[in-house]
Amino acid sequence: MSQAELTESLLTSTGFYNLFQTLPLEIRQGFLKLLFQENQSELEDLILYLACENARQEGFLSDLEALSLLDSLPKFSK
């Protein structure tokens, strides 16, 4: 992915997040429930990935431990 594509992707993601934040609470909760029901595995993998990265950055996991754990997860765009 080129730098321009990464920038566009980040701007799109930020725009969707900002839109989501403007929705009433009951709509946000309904959206999150449906998102989780339809994408549970992908969301769980992403949460594990982010937790592993955070643990590595905070020094709870070595780079080797983090790499080993991340390699065991399904591949997806970061």
N, CA, C and O of each residue as an XYZ file, in Angstrom:
312
protein
N       0.845     -1.167      0.000
C       0.000      0.000      0.000
C       0.899      1.243      0.000
O       1.840      1.335      0.789
N       0.606      2.179     -0.876
C       1.420      3.385     -0.975
C       1.123      4.329      0.196
O       0.135      4.165      0.912
N       1.990      5.300      0.369
C       1.801      6.287      1.441
C       0.491      7.046      1.243
O      -0.217      7.318      2.213
N       0.165      7.388      0.005
C      -1.080      8.103     -0.277
C      -2.289      7.244      0.088
O      -3.265      7.744      0.647
N      -2.219      5.941     -0.233
C      -3.313      5.036      0.110
C      -3.450      4.874      1.618
O      -4.563      4.815      2.140
N      -2.315      4.801      2.321
C      -2.356      4.712      3.782
C      -2.983      5.959      4.391
O      -3.797      5.869      5.310
N      -2.601      7.116      3.874
C      -3.150      8.377      4.370
C      -4.652      8.432      4.119
O      -5.418      8.811      5.005
N      -5.075      8.055      2.913
C      -6.506      8.057      2.578
C      -7.273      7.080      3.459
O      -8.376      7.385      3.912
N      -6.698      5.913      3.703
C      -7.335      4.915      4.553
C      -7.501      5.440      5.978
O      -8.557      5.274      6.587
N      -6.459      6.071      6.502
C      -6.524      6.631      7.849
C      -7.571      7.732      7.936
O      -8.322      7.793      8.910
N      -7.632      8.601      6.930
C      -8.625      9.670      6.922
C     -10.043      9.099      6.850
O     -10.947      9.600      7.519
N     -10.237      8.071      6.053
C     -11.551      7.429      5.941
C     -11.937      6.795      7.271
O     -13.070      6.947      7.729
N     -11.003      6.089      7.888
C     -11.269      5.456      9.181
C     -11.615      6.496     10.236
O     -12.553      6.313     11.012
N     -10.869      7.569     10.264
C     -11.121      8.641     11.225
C     -12.486      9.271     10.981
O     -13.209      9.584     11.926
N     -12.834      9.454      9.713
C     -14.138     10.021      9.375
C     -15.278      9.132      9.841
O     -16.259      9.616     10.405
N     -15.147      7.818      9.603
C     -16.188      6.893     10.054
C     -16.285      6.883     11.579
O     -17.386      6.844     12.129
N     -15.156      6.919     12.256
C     -15.175      6.939     13.719
C     -15.853      8.212     14.222
O     -16.682      8.153     15.130
N     -15.513      9.342     13.651
C     -16.129     10.602     14.078
C     -17.632     10.585     13.829
O     -18.400     11.083     14.652
N     -18.059     10.021     12.709
C     -19.488      9.889     12.427
C     -20.157      8.989     13.462
O     -21.224      9.314     13.980
N     -19.527      7.866     13.754
C     -20.050      6.932     14.755
C     -20.257      7.638     16.094
O     -21.270      7.428     16.760
N     -19.299      8.472     16.484
C     -19.375      9.167     17.769
C     -20.545     10.150     17.831
O     -20.988     10.503     18.924
N     -21.051     10.594     16.690
C     -22.163     11.550     16.692
C     -23.514     10.858     16.812
O     -24.524     11.527     17.034
N     -23.557      9.550     16.672
C     -24.820      8.820     16.717
C     -25.333      8.712     18.149
O     -24.543      8.710     19.093
N     -26.638      8.625     18.316
C     -27.199      8.398     19.649
C     -26.696      7.064     20.230
O     -26.364      6.138     19.489
N     -26.648      6.987     21.538
C     -26.098      5.823     22.232
C     -26.755      4.519     21.795
O     -26.058      3.534     21.551
N     -28.074      4.492     21.691
C     -28.746      3.234     21.339
C     -28.380      2.779     19.923
O     -28.328      1.576     19.664
N     -28.134      3.688     19.029
C     -27.712      3.319     17.673
C     -26.276      2.811     17.691
O     -25.962      1.820     17.032
N     -25.401      3.482     18.441
C     -24.011      3.006     18.549
C     -23.972      1.600     19.130
O     -23.245      0.739     18.634
N     -24.759      1.365     20.188
C     -24.764      0.045     20.819
C     -25.307     -1.018     19.866
O     -24.775     -2.126     19.807
N     -26.356     -0.689     19.125
C     -26.900     -1.629     18.154
C     -25.898     -1.940     17.060
O     -25.763     -3.090     16.642
N     -25.190     -0.911     16.591
C     -24.170     -1.113     15.572
C     -23.052     -2.010     16.096
O     -22.622     -2.935     15.406
N     -22.583     -1.742     17.306
C     -21.503     -2.554     17.875
C     -21.941     -4.004     18.072
O     -21.165     -4.930     17.838
N     -23.181     -4.193     18.502
C     -23.695     -5.557     18.684
C     -23.701     -6.299     17.351
O     -23.242     -7.439     17.272
N     -24.215     -5.663     16.312
C     -24.258     -6.285     14.989
C     -22.848     -6.513     14.442
O     -22.561     -7.565     13.872
N     -21.976     -5.527     14.617
C     -20.591     -5.666     14.168
C     -19.939     -6.876     14.820
O     -19.263     -7.657     14.150
N     -20.139     -7.032     16.122
C     -19.541     -8.160     16.829
C     -20.162     -9.479     16.381
O     -19.446    -10.461     16.183
N     -21.491     -9.515     16.218
C     -22.155    -10.747     15.801
C     -21.659    -11.204     14.427
O     -21.470    -12.398     14.192
N     -21.456    -10.269     13.547
C     -21.098    -10.601     12.168
C     -19.585    -10.734     11.938
O     -19.163    -11.303     10.932
N     -18.769    -10.213     12.864
C     -17.313    -10.179     12.658
C     -16.548    -10.589     13.912
O     -15.444    -10.098     14.148
N     -17.114    -11.475     14.712
C     -16.538    -11.820     16.004
C     -15.087    -12.290     15.904
O     -14.227    -11.798     16.634
N     -14.814    -13.220     15.023
C     -13.467    -13.778     14.918
C     -12.445    -12.704     14.532
O     -11.371    -12.619     15.128
N     -12.781    -11.894     13.543
C     -11.869    -10.840     13.103
C     -11.612     -9.820     14.214
O     -10.479     -9.379     14.408
N     -12.666     -9.449     14.940
C     -12.508     -8.493     16.038
C     -11.666     -9.084     17.167
O     -10.817     -8.395     17.732
N     -11.892    -10.339     17.495
C     -11.099    -10.982     18.540
C      -9.625    -11.052     18.148
O      -8.750    -10.807     18.978
N      -9.348    -11.385     16.888
C      -7.964    -11.426     16.415
C      -7.316    -10.044     16.496
O      -6.158     -9.921     16.897
N      -8.060     -9.012     16.115
C      -7.533     -7.651     16.169
C      -7.255     -7.230     17.610
O      -6.230     -6.608     17.886
N      -8.157     -7.562     18.524
C      -7.959     -7.232     19.938
C      -6.698     -7.931     20.471
O      -5.904     -7.322     21.188
N      -6.523     -9.200     20.120
C      -5.308     -9.918     20.550
C      -4.055     -9.284     19.967
O      -3.048     -9.139     20.659
N      -4.116     -8.908     18.698
C      -2.984     -8.259     18.046
C      -2.626     -6.965     18.766
O      -1.461     -6.729     19.086
N      -3.626     -6.128     19.020
C      -3.377     -4.836     19.681
C      -2.869     -5.024     21.105
O      -1.992     -4.283     21.549
N      -3.405     -6.004     21.825
C      -2.944     -6.279     23.188
C      -1.494     -6.753     23.179
O      -0.707     -6.363     24.042
N      -1.143     -7.584     22.216
C       0.232     -8.074     22.097
C       1.187     -6.926     21.783
O       2.249     -6.808     22.394
N       0.803     -6.088     20.833
C       1.632     -4.933     20.493
C       1.817     -4.017     21.704
O       2.920     -3.532     21.955
N       0.753     -3.788     22.440
C       0.822     -2.935     23.624
C       1.739     -3.552     24.689
O       2.545     -2.852     25.302
N       1.608     -4.868     24.901
C       2.455     -5.557     25.875
C       3.925     -5.476     25.472
O       4.797     -5.328     26.328
N       4.202     -5.573     24.169
C       5.580     -5.458     23.700
C       6.102     -4.040     23.924
O       7.224     -3.860     24.399
N       5.304     -3.045     23.589
C       5.728     -1.658     23.741
C       5.956     -1.291     25.203
O       6.813     -0.464     25.510
N       5.191     -1.903     26.106
C       5.336     -1.619     27.531
C       6.389     -2.494     28.202
O       6.663     -2.344     29.393
N       6.980     -3.412     27.432
C       8.062     -4.229     27.959
C       7.623     -5.511     28.648
O       8.451     -6.187     29.258
N       6.356     -5.863     28.570
C       5.881     -7.102     29.181
C       6.208     -8.318     28.326
O       6.281     -9.436     28.836
N       6.407     -8.102     27.018
C       6.827     -9.157     26.111
C       8.083     -8.708     25.386
O       8.217     -7.535     25.040
N       9.001     -9.631     25.156
C      10.165     -9.312     24.343
C       9.723     -9.230     22.884
O       8.629     -9.668     22.529
N      10.585     -8.667     22.051
C      10.268     -8.612     20.626
C      10.064    -10.015     20.062
O       9.175    -10.232     19.239
N      10.881    -10.964     20.502
C      10.770    -12.347     20.026
C       9.456    -12.978     20.471
O       8.787    -13.641     19.679
N       9.080    -12.776     21.742
C       7.807    -13.314     22.238
C       6.625    -12.706     21.484
O       5.694    -13.411     21.095
N       6.677    -11.397     21.286
C       5.595    -10.717     20.576
C       5.506    -11.219     19.136
O       4.412    -11.485     18.637
N       6.642    -11.347     18.474
C       6.656    -11.819     17.093
C       6.087    -13.231     17.002
O       5.321    -13.534     16.087
N       6.451    -14.083     17.931
C       5.953    -15.454     17.944
C       4.440    -15.479     18.114
O       3.743    -16.217     17.417
N       3.937    -14.676     19.038
C       2.494    -14.619     19.261
C       1.776    -14.029     18.056
O       0.743    -14.548     17.634
N       2.311    -12.954     17.503
C       1.681    -12.319     16.343
C       1.675    -13.237     15.133
O       0.725    -13.231     14.350
N       2.731    -14.026     14.975
C       2.796    -14.966     13.853
C       1.749    -16.071     13.970
O       1.369    -16.677     12.969
N       1.282    -16.334     15.194
C       0.274    -17.374     15.387
C      -1.136    -16.877     15.074
O      -2.067    -17.675     14.963
N      -1.295    -15.565     14.932
C      -2.609    -14.994     14.628
C      -2.857    -14.979     13.129
O      -1.917    -14.904     12.339
N      -4.138    -15.049     12.736
C      -4.440    -14.908     11.301
C      -3.945    -13.553     10.812
O      -3.914    -12.586     11.573
N      -3.564    -13.486      9.563
C      -3.020    -12.251      8.987
C      -4.151    -11.317      8.594
O      -5.161    -11.731      8.026
N      -3.954    -10.046      8.912
C      -4.889     -9.010      8.488
C      -4.136     -7.711      8.413
O      -3.032     -7.603      8.948
N      -4.707     -6.722      7.761
C      -4.064     -5.423      7.620
C      -3.991     -4.741      8.965
O      -4.932     -4.789      9.758
N      -2.869     -4.109      9.212
C      -2.674     -3.405     10.472
C      -3.052     -1.961     10.324
O      -2.957     -1.196     11.284
